[in-house]
Structures are given as C-alpha cells and as structure tokens.
Amino acid sequence: MTLNVVSGVVQQQQIGQETTEGTAAACNRRLQSMILDFTDELKVQEYRAQGRRHDNRVEPEQQWTSLGLTGHADYIEYLYAIEAAFGHVSPSSVGIASYKRVYAVPLTGTITPKSLTAQYGDTTNVNQVAGGILHDLGLKLARKSAPAVSGAGIALLKTTGATFTTTPTVQTLEPILASHINYWLDTSWAALGTTQVPQEIITADWGYKGLYKPFWASNRSDTSYAGHLDAPLTSSVKVYFGESTLSRTVDAAMSTGTTYFLRLDMTGPLIPGETTEYWTLWIDCAVKLKTKGKYSIPGTDDVYGRDWEFDIVEDLTGAAACQITSITNVATL
C-alpha cells in the first residue's frame, strides 16, 4: 500500500546563521531540542462585481512566513534563538576550552538580529525560508517541569523543493534541567548574585515581545516584505511568589517604586574537560513591580502565594536593563 502523506515523526529541521538578512545561508546545524513552527501567511484583496453575490477575483497582496518557537531549553541551541532576537556577540575563551557570551539588550539605537535560514521537511520534500528573526523570545521555569522556550518571529516567503544541507553538525543535547535553577534577588547590579531566593519563587516566565515588525515597500520586485523595523517592545518577568517574610519585605519595598535586580540562574554540570567551568545560562534583569495577583488557595504546587509581574526597566546606575550570560563549549554557532 502506498501512502500519499508522511509521518510527522520523520520531519527534520536544520538552520544556519546568515551573513546578510534575507540572503540564504547553508543550514549546517540540525535542531534537536527546539522546534520552529512555520506558518504561510497570506493577505489578499477580494473583488466582487456589482450585482454579483460572490467574489470573482481574489488577488494575493502580501506573503510571508510566521515563525513560532517551542521546545525544551538547551544550553547550546537556545543561543541561536537569543541571537535571532538580540544579535550576535563574539565569545571570549574561559577555562580550558570553553566560551563565554554576554548579550546586553541595547538601551538605545538599532538592534541587528542574527537572522536564520531554516529548512524543514523530509526526504520527500524540503521547505526553506530565509531572513528568519524573532520579535518575541521567552523562557518558562518551574521546579516540577522542564524549562521551556517560547518565541515568535517572521521570515520571508517560503520556497519548496529545496535540498537539506548535507552533513550538518549535530551538536550534543545539553538540556537545561529544572534541578539546575536558582533565583537571586538583590538591590543593585553590583550585588546581584549575593542573595539567593531559597524557596519562595515557584515559577518564572521571562520574555520580550514586539522587538520588530516587517516593512513593506512599494517595490514590485519584492516577493515578500523588504526588511524589518525596530518596534516598541514590552518586556517582563512573571513569577509566582510564595507568601513569606521575604515576599512581604520585597513587596513593601517594591510597592514604593524600589528597583530590584533578579537573576534567573541556570547552572548545570561541569563542561567536559573543564575543572571550573559549568554549563551556564544567566538572565539578569532590573525590575520594578508592575502588578500583583490575588492570593491563591491552595496555590501553585499547593504553595500559598500569588502571581507578581515585574516590568524589566532601564537602571540608570548600572546603565542596563537585561543581560544574558552563557558558557558552553561551542566556539562558533
């Protein structure tokens, strides 16, 4: 019996970082943990002649690809998502053979995201998009479930009938586990990493939304949008904070406008071959209290408490809002 459909189990995804946004690059990395979802977007103009009940012309006007990001968080693969949102940084060597990257979300000026070419499909058909960037990026943390990535973005119009880049690099899975998580909360950038929150933060949901939007030019040679524009963004960290002496102290201070500094600390085991360098992903944010939810009974994981939403803000003293630090054994993405 011959089937005309194929199983989702055999679908694969490969990506490659572009030198110039929209100019396709070799997709020389195979994804294993993160999943990029692709949606063909189409806006049309409908025409109906006078006196007729139905449209008799439907013409495409705008076509592009929407991207969705899901999957388990991984110390290596998540870097591609970070760079597709916030841009490329060159790593510095640390330890014996490890590499440290520090991404500081710019406070002013234009961000240049590191765009991606992505291929997805199977041996029957391979689809490809170029110019992929993420305008949304997030990370959800909880002690009782695996850390999960989230995001959304845009790419140019899909092409079909492509061929997978041969012999892609298949990097080892280095998952971020729930048991790797610590939280730190301090009153200055300089002190951040001093005061651990030992139990009270039950869940955390960090994210940026609306970094970019597509620009459509009146140029009939363009088959899709012409490029992207920076857009007014929103950024926040939502936490479920168990009621305690600590939560009441922080509440009293933040309710009067005090800025706190929060670290989402994911530190795994020693990197192979190292003696002092560990798999690391830190997300540091200057935050102000934005909203407080109602007290929950019995509460998340049966812990009495409530949801708090922090706004990620520019701290004038530290001249920063959000900084991401990564340590892996990967020199080149």
N, C-alpha and C positions, 0 to 999 in steps of 0.2 A: 504494500500500500504506500502510495506517495502522498506526502503532506505538502500543502501549499503554504503553511505557516511554520514558523520556527519557535523554539522554546526561548523564553527569557533567560533560562539558566546559562545558555551558551553566549549571551551577549557580553562583549568586552568594551572597555573604554581605554583610550590612550590619549595623552596630552603632550603638548610641547610649548615652551615659552617662546613668544615671538620677539623678534628684534624691533619690528615696526608694527604697531597696532593695525590689524586687518590684513597683513601680509602673512600668508600661511607659513607655518614652520613645520619641521619634522616632528611628528608626535612620538617622541622617543622615550616616554615614560608610560608604563601601564599602571592604571589605578587599581588598587586592591581593596582599599578601605572606604574612601569617599565615593559617592555616586553623584554624577552630574546628570540632571534631568533636562531634556531638550524639548521645547515646545515650538512648533512652527507658528509664528504669529502672522496674521493677515488682516489688514484693514481694506475694505472695499468701498466703492461708490456704486450705489444702485440707481438705475434709471428706469422709469416707468412712463410710457407714452400716455398722453391724455386720453381718457376714455377707456383705458385698459385696466383689468383687475390685477394683473401680475407684472412683476418686473420683466423686462425683456433684455436688459443689459446689466451685467454685474462685472465691474472692472476693478482689478487689484490696484491699490494706490500705495500701500506701504507693506513691506515684507521684511521680517527679521526673525531672530531666534531668541526666545526667553530661556534662561538657564535657572535651574534650581539645584541647590546643594544639600545633600543629606549624607548620612552615614556615621560610622564610628570615628571618633577623633584619633588621629595618629600623629606622633611627634614629627614625622617626615612629611607625609602627604599634606597636612594642614598648612604647611608653608606655601604651597602653590596657591591655596585659597587666600592666604594673607597677602601674598604679593599681587594677586589678581585684584585685590581691593586697595591696598595701600602702597604698592610699588616695590621695586627691587632694592635690596641692600646687599652690599658685599660683606661676606663673613670675615671674621678675624679668627686666627688659629688660637686654640686653647688646649691645654693638656698635651697629650702625646700626639693625637691625630684626630682632634675634634674641632668643631667650628661653631662659633657663636654669631648669632644675628640679632640685631636690635632694631626694631621697627618703631619709630616715633611718629604717631599720626600728626601730620603737619598742622600747625595752628592757622597759617595763612597760605596764600598762594595756591597754585595748581598742583594737584596730585597726579602723578603719572603711573597708573596701574600697569602691572606687567601682564599684558594680555596673553591669552592662550589660544592655540589651535587645538581642537578636540575632534577625535574620531570615535565613532561608536557603531557597533553592529556585530556581524559575524562573518563567516566565510561566504555567505550568500550575498550580502550587501553591506557596504560600509558607507555611513554618512559622515560628513565633515563640516565643521563650522570654524570660522576664523574670527579674530577680534574679540574673543570672549573675555569679559571683565565682570567683576562682582560689584554691584552697587549696595548689596546687603551682605553682612557677614556676622555670624553669631556662633556661640558655643554654650551648650547647656550642661550643667554639672549637678550631680547628685551622688550621694554615697551608695545608694542602693541600685543604681543603674549605670550603664556605661556612658561616659561622656559622649555627647552627640554634637556634630557640626550642623550648621544651617547656613543658608545663604540664597541669594538670588542675583541674577545678572542678565546681561544682554550679549548677543553675538550677531554677526552678520547672517545673511540668508544662507540656509543650508544648501550644500551640494551633495548629490548622491553618486554612487558608482565609484567611490574612492577606493584606495587600497591601503590597508594598515601599513604604517611604517614598520619595516622589518627589524627584527632583533631589538625590540625596545628593552630598556632597563627595567627590571622588575625588582624594586627595592624591597628589602625585608620589612615585614609588618612590625611596627613598633607602636602598639596601641597605647593610648593614654587610658589608664585604668582608674576606676573610682577610688581605689585604695591609694592612688598617687596624690590625692588632692589635699592641700592645706589652704587655709584662708588667713590673711593678715590684715589688720586694720590699725592704722596709725594716724597721727595728726600732722605729719609733714612728709614730703618726698624723701628727705634725708633719713628719716626714721623708719621708712616703710620696710617691713620685714622684721621689725622688732617685736611687735605684739601679735601673737597668734590668737585667732579665734578658735578655741579648742573644740567647741561642740555646737555653738548656737546657730551657725549658718547651715541650714539643712539642704537648701538647693540654691543654685545661682544660674542666672541666664543673662549672659553678656552679649551685647550686639550693637552694630552700626547699621543704619538704614538710610537709603536715599543718597548715597555718595555721588552718583552720576545719573545722567539721563541722555538718551540719544538725540543727536542733532540731525534734522532732515533738511537737506539743501535743495533748492530748485535747480537741479542739475540732472538732466535725463540720462546721463551716462552712469549715474549711481543706481545700482540694483538694490541697495538697501540704504540704511542711514549713512551719513557721511563721516560720523565720528561721535565722540561723546563730549558732554559738557559737565563740569563740576556743578553740583546741585546743593541746596540747603539740606543738611543731613540732620538726623536725630540719632542720639547715642545714649545708652542706658545700661545699667546693671540692675536686674530684679533679683531679690533674694527673699527666701523665707527665713525669717529671723525668729528663733525660739525665744520665748519670753524668759528673761533672766536679769540678774544685776547688771551684766554687761549691756544688754539691749536697752535697759532703762537709762543707763549712763549715756550711751551713744544717742539715744532718742532725745534726751534733754539737750545735748549739745547741738545736734543737727537740726533740731526744730527751731533753733535761733539763728540758723544760717551757717554754722560752722562747717568748713570743708574737711572731709576725711579722705584718707588715701587707702585704697583697697587693692590687695594683691590676690588674684586667683592663681595659686601656685600649684603647678602640676610637675612633680619631680619623680622620675622613675628610677630604675636600677642604674648601676654603673654602665656606661657605654663600653662595649667590649674592647679590651686592650687598655682601658684607662684605669687610673688609680684614684682620681679626684673628680672626674667629670661625669655627670649623670645626664640621662635624657631629661631635657628641661623645656617647659613652656610656662612662662610667667606672663600674666596680663595685669599691668599696673594702671590704675585709674585714679584721678582726682574726682571725687564725687560729692554732690550735695543731695540732700533728701528732697525728693520730688513728691511722692505720695506714700501714704501708709494705708494698708488694707485693714479690714475688720479682723478682729481676733477669731481664730478658727478652733472649733471644738468638734472632733477630737484633735484636728490639726494634721498637717503633713507628717507622715510617718508617725502619727499619734503624738506629735510634739505640739504642745500649746504655743501658739505664736501667731504671726501674721506676715503678710507679704509687704515688703518695702520696695519701692522703686527709687533708685539713685540716678540722677542726671550726671553724665560724665561732663565735666566742666574744665575750662582752662584755668589752671592755677598760675597766678601772676608771679608768685615767688619762685616756683620751680620752672616756669615757662613751659609747661607741658600739660597735656590732658590725658593721653593714653599712650602707653609704651608696652611693646610686646618683646620679650626676650626668649630666644630659642638657642638650645645647644643640642647638636646632633653630630653624627659622624659623616655628614654629607657636605662635600666641598662645593659641588655645583648642582643646582637644581636642573 
